[in-house]
Amino acid sequence: MSEIPNSASDNQANLPPEDAPTITLPDDLPPVEPPSAGMIIQLFLVPAVIVAVIVGVYALFGQLASQELDWRQLVTDVKSENPHVRWRGALGLAQMLDADAMRGEKSQNLAANSEIATALADLFGEYVDLHELSEEELKNLEFLSIALGRMNVQDDIVPIFRRGIDESRDRDVRKHSLIGLSMLAGNVRLAGHEIDQPELIDELIEISNEGDQLFRHQGAYALGLFWSEKSHSRLVALTDDPDLMTRVNAAVGLARNELLEGVDVFFDLLKEGAEDWKLDPTTVTTQEEESEYFERMLMLVNSMKALDMLKAQLDSSQKQQLVKLLNQLLESTKDIPLKSQVLELRESL
């Protein structure tokens, strides 16, 4: 039977030998210093950044993959028999086109996507043959014309707009088809191309000869984006049109093609704006006044943009005249955004 060790004997056995060195502890321990900012960054922030980068890269590739799937699904939705699904798909495509355009060089170039263009053009085509559109149908028509106008696919979109501008169509259908067509031609130009359809130019010239002022000034604007000897000749003639907006749009079209033949129209407009309009947004009270105010602002802003394009071709006398007119407009208007435009153009001369 084993014995239980004696506690006293055990303590004695554990005592250090007499010749063992003696360890002397300091009376005060050294102070404990808090970790430095650098140490905290190394311990926590750097790993966090590494993790964030990994997650971000993963999310980016996941997003790109989902976008590829999304636009195809939305195109399918636009073709649905269910009107709610169809319009939800159309709205989604329009939003995706806007978002993709904002991505710049990293975009998927959805504006040149033929499948998207075809889907939206087919939907727009459902409204082309309608007459006396309801309020909802009119909103849908306007929405689709702008969405298509933001693209730069010619073959899939130009034919449906040409159907829409025919004189047999409803006035609203023609109006929004012309707006979309002009937007499309502008985007195609920005991409370094032209819509080469001589028959379309003839159609636009006929529209610019109509008695309705709306179609004359829309036709004038569009002709500046479809350049030819015929459109040039017609634009010069339209600078003498009785309708002010038609004259301005014709001059803008000439300026867009680096021609000074409409510069007097711009000078006359600036003079009228300074002497007669005295633009002040706080005085606008009715819807009719709001519409008139918007049109006047649009003409002035577009004219100043055109003058900015032409400034290198203006002689010293024309520049002096322009500066004088800009100063008059600056003093007369109380519209802050317009004042900013005036100052910007004046400083650039």
The 8 nearest C-alpha neighbors of each residue, nearest first, counted from 0:
[[1, 2, 3, 4, 5, 6, 8, 9],
 [2, 0, 3, 4, 5, 6, 9, 8],
 [3, 1, 4, 0, 5, 6, 8, 9],
 [2, 4, 5, 1, 6, 0, 9, 8],
 [5, 3, 2, 6, 9, 8, 7, 1],
 [4, 6, 8, 7, 9, 3, 2, 10],
 [7, 5, 9, 8, 4, 10, 11, 3],
 [8, 6, 10, 9, 5, 11, 12, 4],
 [7, 9, 11, 5, 6, 10, 12, 4],
 [8, 10, 12, 6, 7, 11, 5, 13],
 [11, 9, 7, 13, 12, 8, 6, 14],
 [10, 12, 8, 14, 13, 9, 7, 6],
 [11, 13, 9, 10, 14, 8, 15, 7],
 [12, 14, 10, 11, 9, 15, 8, 16],
 [15, 13, 11, 12, 16, 10, 17, 9],
 [16, 14, 13, 19, 17, 18, 12, 11],
 [15, 17, 19, 18, 14, 13, 20, 12],
 [16, 18, 19, 15, 20, 14, 21, 13],
 [17, 19, 16, 20, 15, 21, 14, 22],
 [20, 18, 16, 17, 15, 21, 22, 14],
 [21, 19, 18, 22, 17, 16, 15, 23],
 [20, 22, 23, 19, 18, 17, 24, 15],
 [23, 21, 24, 20, 19, 25, 15, 18],
 [22, 24, 21, 25, 26, 20, 27, 28],
 [25, 23, 26, 22, 27, 28, 21, 29],
 [26, 24, 27, 23, 28, 29, 22, 30],
 [25, 27, 24, 28, 23, 29, 30, 22],
 [28, 26, 25, 29, 24, 30, 31, 23],
 [27, 29, 30, 25, 26, 31, 24, 32],
 [28, 30, 27, 31, 32, 25, 26, 24],
 [31, 29, 32, 28, 27, 33, 26, 34],
 [30, 32, 29, 33, 28, 34, 27, 35],
 [31, 33, 30, 34, 35, 29, 28, 38],
 [34, 32, 35, 31, 36, 30, 38, 39],
 [35, 33, 38, 32, 36, 39, 37, 31],
 [34, 36, 38, 37, 33, 39, 32, 40],
 [37, 35, 39, 38, 40, 34, 41, 33],
 [38, 36, 40, 35, 39, 41, 34, 42],
 [37, 39, 41, 35, 40, 36, 42, 34],
 [40, 38, 42, 36, 41, 37, 43, 35],
 [41, 39, 44, 37, 38, 43, 42, 45],
 [42, 40, 38, 39, 45, 43, 44, 37],
 [41, 43, 39, 40, 38, 44, 45, 46],
 [42, 44, 40, 46, 45, 41, 39, 47],
 [45, 43, 40, 47, 46, 48, 41, 42],
 [44, 46, 48, 47, 41, 43, 40, 49],
 [47, 45, 49, 48, 44, 43, 50, 42],
 [48, 46, 44, 50, 45, 49, 51, 43],
 [49, 47, 51, 45, 50, 46, 52, 44],
 [48, 50, 46, 52, 47, 51, 45, 53],
 [49, 51, 47, 53, 48, 52, 54, 46],
 [52, 50, 48, 54, 53, 49, 55, 47],
 [53, 51, 55, 49, 54, 50, 56, 48],
 [52, 54, 50, 56, 51, 55, 57, 49],
 [53, 55, 51, 57, 52, 56, 58, 50],
 [56, 54, 52, 58, 57, 53, 51, 59],
 [57, 55, 59, 53, 58, 54, 52, 60],
 [56, 58, 54, 55, 60, 59, 61, 53],
 [57, 59, 61, 55, 56, 60, 62, 54],
 [60, 58, 62, 56, 61, 57, 55, 63],
 [59, 61, 63, 62, 57, 58, 64, 56],
 [60, 62, 58, 64, 59, 63, 57, 65],
 [63, 61, 65, 59, 64, 60, 58, 66],
 [64, 62, 60, 66, 65, 61, 59, 67],
 [63, 65, 61, 67, 62, 66, 60, 68],
 [64, 66, 68, 62, 67, 63, 69, 61],
 [67, 65, 69, 63, 68, 64, 62, 70],
 [66, 68, 64, 65, 69, 70, 63, 71],
 [67, 69, 65, 66, 71, 70, 72, 64],
 [70, 68, 66, 72, 71, 67, 65, 73],
 [71, 69, 73, 72, 68, 67, 74, 66],
 [70, 72, 74, 73, 69, 68, 75, 67],
 [71, 73, 75, 69, 70, 74, 76, 68],
 [74, 72, 88, 76, 70, 75, 71, 69],
 [75, 73, 71, 77, 76, 72, 70, 118],
 [74, 76, 72, 73, 78, 77, 71, 79],
 [75, 77, 73, 88, 79, 85, 78, 74],
 [78, 76, 85, 88, 74, 75, 79, 89],
 [77, 79, 76, 75, 85, 80, 74, 118],
 [80, 78, 76, 81, 85, 77, 84, 75],
 [79, 81, 82, 78, 85, 84, 77, 76],
 [80, 82, 79, 84, 83, 85, 76, 78],
 [83, 81, 85, 84, 86, 80, 79, 87],
 [84, 82, 85, 86, 81, 87, 88, 79],
 [83, 85, 87, 81, 82, 86, 76, 88],
 [86, 84, 77, 82, 88, 76, 79, 83],
 [87, 85, 89, 88, 83, 84, 90, 82],
 [86, 88, 84, 90, 89, 85, 83, 91],
 [87, 89, 73, 91, 77, 76, 86, 85],
 [90, 88, 86, 92, 91, 87, 77, 93],
 [91, 89, 93, 87, 92, 88, 86, 94],
 [90, 92, 88, 94, 89, 93, 95, 87],
 [91, 93, 95, 89, 94, 90, 96, 88],
 [94, 92, 96, 90, 95, 91, 146, 89],
 [95, 93, 91, 97, 92, 96, 98, 90],
 [94, 96, 92, 98, 97, 93, 99, 91],
 [97, 95, 93, 99, 94, 98, 92, 100],
 [98, 96, 94, 100, 95, 99, 93, 101],
 [97, 99, 95, 101, 100, 96, 94, 102],
 [98, 100, 96, 106, 102, 101, 97, 95],
 [101, 99, 97, 102, 98, 103, 96, 106],
 [100, 102, 98, 99, 103, 97, 106, 96],
 [103, 101, 106, 99, 105, 100, 104, 98],
 [104, 102, 105, 101, 106, 100, 99, 108],
 [103, 105, 106, 102, 107, 108, 100, 101],
 [106, 104, 102, 103, 107, 99, 108, 101],
 [107, 105, 102, 99, 108, 103, 104, 100],
 [106, 108, 109, 99, 105, 102, 110, 104],
 [109, 107, 106, 110, 111, 99, 112, 100],
 [108, 110, 112, 111, 107, 96, 99, 106],
 [111, 109, 150, 108, 112, 151, 96, 149],
 [112, 110, 109, 152, 151, 108, 113, 150],
 [113, 111, 109, 115, 110, 114, 116, 108],
 [112, 114, 116, 115, 117, 111, 152, 155],
 [115, 113, 117, 116, 112, 118, 74, 71],
 [114, 116, 118, 117, 113, 112, 74, 119],
 [117, 115, 113, 119, 114, 118, 120, 155],
 [116, 118, 120, 114, 115, 119, 155, 121],
 [117, 119, 115, 121, 116, 120, 74, 114],
 [118, 120, 122, 116, 121, 117, 123, 115],
 [121, 119, 123, 117, 122, 118, 116, 156],
 [122, 120, 124, 118, 123, 119, 117, 125],
 [121, 123, 119, 124, 120, 125, 118, 77],
 [124, 122, 120, 125, 121, 126, 143, 119],
 [123, 125, 121, 127, 122, 126, 120, 159],
 [124, 126, 123, 122, 127, 121, 128, 129],
 [127, 125, 129, 124, 128, 123, 140, 172],
 [126, 128, 124, 163, 129, 125, 172, 123],
 [127, 129, 126, 168, 130, 125, 124, 169],
 [130, 128, 126, 127, 132, 131, 169, 168],
 [131, 129, 169, 132, 128, 168, 172, 170],
 [132, 130, 133, 129, 169, 171, 170, 137],
 [131, 133, 130, 136, 137, 129, 134, 135],
 [132, 134, 136, 135, 137, 131, 138, 130],
 [133, 135, 137, 136, 138, 132, 139, 131],
 [134, 136, 138, 137, 133, 139, 132, 140],
 [137, 135, 139, 133, 138, 134, 132, 140],
 [136, 138, 140, 134, 135, 139, 132, 133],
 [139, 137, 141, 135, 140, 136, 142, 134],
 [140, 138, 136, 142, 137, 141, 143, 135],
 [139, 141, 137, 143, 138, 142, 136, 144],
 [140, 142, 138, 144, 139, 143, 175, 137],
 [143, 141, 139, 145, 140, 144, 138, 146],
 [142, 144, 146, 140, 145, 141, 147, 123],
 [143, 145, 179, 141, 147, 146, 142, 148],
 [146, 144, 148, 143, 142, 147, 179, 149],
 [147, 145, 143, 149, 148, 144, 93, 142],
 [148, 146, 144, 149, 145, 150, 143, 179],
 [147, 149, 183, 179, 182, 145, 150, 146],
 [150, 148, 147, 146, 183, 145, 182, 186],
 [149, 151, 110, 148, 147, 152, 183, 111],
 [150, 152, 187, 111, 186, 110, 183, 153],
 [153, 151, 111, 150, 154, 155, 156, 113],
 [154, 152, 156, 157, 155, 151, 194, 187],
 [153, 155, 156, 152, 157, 158, 113, 117],
 [154, 156, 117, 153, 116, 152, 157, 158],
 [155, 157, 153, 158, 159, 154, 120, 152],
 [156, 158, 160, 153, 159, 161, 154, 155],
 [159, 157, 161, 160, 156, 162, 155, 154],
 [160, 158, 162, 161, 157, 156, 163, 124],
 [161, 159, 163, 176, 157, 162, 158, 180],
 [162, 160, 158, 163, 164, 159, 157, 165],
 [163, 161, 159, 160, 165, 164, 158, 127],
 [162, 164, 160, 161, 176, 173, 127, 165],
 [165, 163, 173, 161, 162, 176, 177, 160],
 [164, 166, 167, 163, 162, 168, 161, 173],
 [165, 167, 168, 164, 173, 169, 206, 170],
 [168, 166, 165, 169, 164, 170, 163, 173],
 [169, 167, 166, 165, 173, 172, 170, 163],
 [168, 170, 172, 130, 171, 173, 167, 129],
 [171, 169, 173, 172, 174, 168, 130, 166],
 [172, 170, 174, 173, 169, 175, 137, 132],
 [171, 173, 169, 170, 174, 175, 163, 176],
 [174, 172, 164, 176, 170, 163, 171, 175],
 [173, 175, 171, 177, 172, 176, 170, 178],
 [176, 174, 178, 177, 172, 173, 141, 144],
 [175, 177, 173, 179, 160, 163, 178, 174],
 [178, 176, 180, 174, 175, 179, 173, 181],
 [179, 177, 175, 181, 176, 180, 182, 174],
 [180, 178, 148, 144, 182, 176, 177, 181],
 [179, 181, 177, 183, 178, 182, 176, 184],
 [182, 180, 184, 221, 178, 183, 179, 177],
 [183, 181, 148, 179, 185, 180, 184, 178],
 [182, 184, 148, 180, 186, 185, 181, 151],
 [185, 183, 187, 181, 186, 182, 224, 180],
 [184, 186, 188, 182, 183, 187, 181, 189],
 [187, 185, 189, 183, 188, 184, 151, 182],
 [186, 188, 151, 184, 190, 189, 185, 192],
 [189, 187, 192, 191, 185, 190, 186, 193],
 [190, 188, 186, 191, 187, 185, 192, 184],
 [189, 191, 187, 188, 192, 186, 151, 185],
 [192, 190, 188, 189, 187, 193, 186, 185],
 [191, 193, 188, 187, 190, 194, 189, 186],
 [194, 192, 188, 195, 187, 191, 184, 225],
 [195, 193, 196, 184, 225, 192, 153, 187],
 [194, 196, 193, 197, 225, 199, 226, 192],
 [195, 197, 199, 198, 194, 200, 225, 193],
 [198, 196, 200, 199, 195, 201, 227, 225],
 [199, 197, 201, 200, 196, 202, 203, 195],
 [198, 200, 202, 201, 197, 196, 203, 161],
 [201, 199, 203, 197, 202, 198, 204, 225],
 [202, 200, 204, 198, 199, 203, 205, 197],
 [201, 203, 199, 205, 200, 204, 206, 198],
 [204, 202, 206, 200, 205, 218, 201, 207],
 [205, 203, 207, 201, 206, 202, 200, 208],
 [204, 206, 202, 208, 203, 207, 201, 209],
 [205, 207, 203, 208, 209, 204, 218, 214],
 [206, 208, 215, 218, 204, 205, 209, 219],
 [209, 207, 205, 206, 215, 204, 210, 214],
 [210, 208, 206, 211, 207, 215, 214, 205],
 [209, 211, 212, 208, 215, 214, 207, 213],
 [210, 212, 213, 209, 214, 215, 208, 207],
 [213, 211, 215, 214, 210, 216, 242, 209],
 [212, 214, 211, 215, 216, 217, 174, 218],
 [215, 213, 217, 212, 216, 211, 218, 206],
 [214, 216, 207, 212, 218, 217, 213, 209],
 [215, 217, 245, 219, 218, 214, 213, 244],
 [218, 216, 214, 220, 219, 215, 213, 221],
 [217, 219, 207, 215, 221, 216, 203, 220],
 [220, 218, 216, 249, 222, 217, 221, 248],
 [219, 221, 248, 217, 218, 222, 223, 252],
 [222, 220, 218, 181, 223, 224, 219, 217],
 [223, 221, 225, 219, 224, 220, 230, 218],
 [252, 222, 224, 221, 225, 220, 226, 253],
 [223, 225, 222, 221, 226, 184, 185, 252],
 [226, 224, 222, 223, 200, 227, 221, 194],
 [225, 227, 224, 230, 223, 222, 231, 228],
 [226, 228, 230, 229, 231, 225, 200, 197],
 [229, 227, 231, 230, 232, 226, 233, 234],
 [228, 230, 232, 227, 231, 233, 200, 226],
 [229, 231, 233, 227, 232, 228, 222, 226],
 [232, 230, 228, 234, 229, 233, 227, 235],
 [231, 233, 229, 235, 230, 234, 228, 236],
 [232, 234, 230, 236, 235, 231, 237, 229],
 [235, 233, 237, 249, 231, 236, 232, 230],
 [234, 236, 232, 237, 233, 238, 231, 260],
 [237, 235, 233, 234, 238, 239, 232, 240],
 [238, 236, 240, 234, 239, 235, 246, 249],
 [237, 239, 246, 235, 236, 240, 249, 250],
 [240, 238, 237, 236, 246, 241, 235, 242],
 [239, 241, 237, 242, 238, 246, 245, 243],
 [242, 240, 243, 239, 246, 245, 237, 238],
 [243, 241, 245, 240, 244, 246, 212, 216],
 [244, 242, 246, 245, 247, 241, 240, 268],
 [243, 245, 247, 246, 242, 216, 248, 298],
 [244, 246, 216, 248, 242, 243, 247, 249],
 [247, 245, 238, 243, 249, 244, 248, 240],
 [246, 248, 244, 250, 249, 245, 251, 243],
 [249, 247, 220, 251, 245, 250, 246, 219],
 [248, 250, 234, 252, 219, 246, 247, 251],
 [251, 249, 261, 247, 253, 252, 248, 254],
 [252, 250, 248, 254, 253, 249, 305, 255],
 [223, 253, 251, 249, 255, 250, 254, 248],
 [252, 254, 250, 258, 256, 251, 255, 223],
 [255, 253, 257, 251, 258, 256, 252, 305],
 [256, 254, 252, 253, 257, 251, 223, 305],
 [255, 257, 254, 253, 258, 252, 223, 226],
 [258, 256, 254, 255, 309, 253, 259, 308],
 [259, 257, 254, 253, 260, 256, 255, 261],
 [260, 258, 262, 261, 254, 257, 253, 309],
 [259, 261, 258, 262, 253, 235, 250, 263],
 [260, 262, 250, 264, 259, 263, 238, 253],
 [261, 263, 265, 264, 259, 260, 266, 250],
 [264, 262, 266, 265, 261, 267, 260, 268],
 [263, 265, 267, 262, 261, 266, 268, 247],
 [264, 266, 268, 262, 263, 267, 302, 269],
 [267, 265, 263, 269, 268, 264, 270, 262],
 [268, 266, 270, 264, 265, 269, 263, 271],
 [267, 269, 265, 271, 270, 266, 272, 264],
 [270, 268, 272, 266, 271, 267, 273, 324],
 [269, 271, 267, 273, 268, 272, 274, 324],
 [272, 270, 268, 274, 275, 273, 269, 267],
 [271, 273, 276, 269, 270, 275, 274, 268],
 [274, 272, 328, 270, 271, 331, 327, 277],
 [273, 275, 271, 272, 270, 276, 277, 331],
 [276, 274, 271, 272, 277, 273, 270, 278],
 [275, 277, 272, 278, 273, 274, 271, 332],
 [278, 276, 332, 331, 273, 275, 279, 272],
 [277, 279, 332, 276, 333, 334, 280, 331],
 [278, 280, 333, 281, 334, 282, 332, 277],
 [281, 279, 282, 283, 334, 278, 333, 292],
 [280, 282, 279, 283, 284, 333, 334, 278],
 [281, 283, 280, 279, 284, 278, 288, 285],
 [284, 282, 281, 280, 288, 289, 285, 279],
 [283, 285, 282, 288, 286, 289, 281, 287],
 [286, 284, 288, 287, 289, 283, 290, 282],
 [285, 287, 289, 288, 290, 284, 283, 291],
 [286, 288, 290, 289, 285, 291, 284, 292],
 [289, 287, 291, 285, 286, 290, 283, 292],
 [288, 290, 286, 292, 287, 291, 283, 293],
 [291, 289, 293, 287, 288, 292, 286, 294],
 [292, 290, 288, 294, 293, 289, 295, 287],
 [291, 293, 289, 295, 290, 294, 288, 296],
 [292, 294, 296, 290, 291, 295, 297, 289],
 [295, 293, 297, 291, 296, 292, 298, 290],
 [296, 294, 298, 292, 297, 293, 299, 291],
 [295, 297, 299, 293, 298, 294, 300, 292],
 [296, 298, 294, 300, 295, 299, 301, 293],
 [297, 299, 295, 301, 296, 300, 302, 294],
 [300, 298, 302, 296, 297, 301, 303, 295],
 [299, 301, 303, 297, 302, 298, 296, 304],
 [302, 300, 304, 298, 303, 299, 297, 305],
 [301, 303, 305, 299, 304, 300, 265, 298],
 [304, 302, 306, 300, 305, 301, 307, 299],
 [303, 305, 307, 301, 302, 306, 300, 308],
 [304, 306, 302, 308, 303, 307, 254, 251],
 [307, 305, 303, 309, 308, 304, 310, 302],
 [306, 308, 304, 310, 305, 309, 303, 344],
 [309, 307, 305, 306, 310, 304, 254, 257],
 [308, 310, 306, 307, 312, 311, 305, 257],
 [311, 309, 307, 313, 312, 306, 308, 348],
 [310, 312, 309, 313, 308, 314, 307, 348],
 [311, 313, 310, 309, 314, 259, 257, 308],
 [314, 312, 310, 311, 317, 318, 309, 315],
 [313, 315, 317, 316, 318, 312, 311, 310],
 [316, 314, 318, 317, 319, 313, 320, 312],
 [317, 315, 319, 318, 314, 320, 313, 321],
 [316, 318, 320, 314, 319, 315, 313, 321],
 [317, 319, 321, 315, 320, 316, 322, 313],
 [320, 318, 322, 316, 321, 317, 315, 323],
 [321, 319, 317, 323, 318, 322, 316, 324],
 [320, 322, 318, 324, 319, 323, 317, 325],
 [323, 321, 325, 319, 324, 320, 318, 326],
 [322, 324, 320, 326, 321, 325, 319, 327],
 [325, 323, 327, 321, 326, 322, 270, 269],
 [326, 324, 328, 322, 327, 323, 329, 321],
 [327, 325, 329, 323, 328, 324, 322, 330],
 [326, 328, 324, 330, 325, 329, 273, 331],
 [327, 329, 273, 325, 331, 326, 330, 332],
 [328, 330, 326, 327, 331, 338, 332, 325],
 [331, 329, 327, 328, 332, 326, 273, 333],
 [330, 332, 328, 277, 273, 329, 327, 333],
 [333, 331, 278, 277, 334, 329, 330, 328],
 [332, 334, 279, 335, 278, 331, 280, 277],
 [333, 335, 337, 279, 332, 336, 278, 338],
 [334, 336, 338, 337, 333, 339, 332, 340],
 [337, 335, 339, 338, 334, 340, 341, 333],
 [336, 338, 340, 339, 334, 335, 341, 300],
 [339, 337, 335, 341, 340, 336, 329, 342],
 [338, 340, 336, 342, 337, 341, 343, 335],
 [341, 339, 337, 343, 338, 342, 344, 336],
 [340, 342, 338, 344, 339, 343, 345, 325],
 [343, 341, 345, 339, 344, 340, 346, 338],
 [342, 344, 340, 346, 341, 345, 339, 347],
 [345, 343, 347, 341, 342, 346, 340, 307],
 [344, 346, 342, 347, 348, 343, 341, 322],
 [347, 345, 343, 344, 348, 342, 341, 322],
 [346, 348, 344, 345, 343, 307, 310, 342],
 [347, 345, 346, 344, 310, 318, 322, 307]]
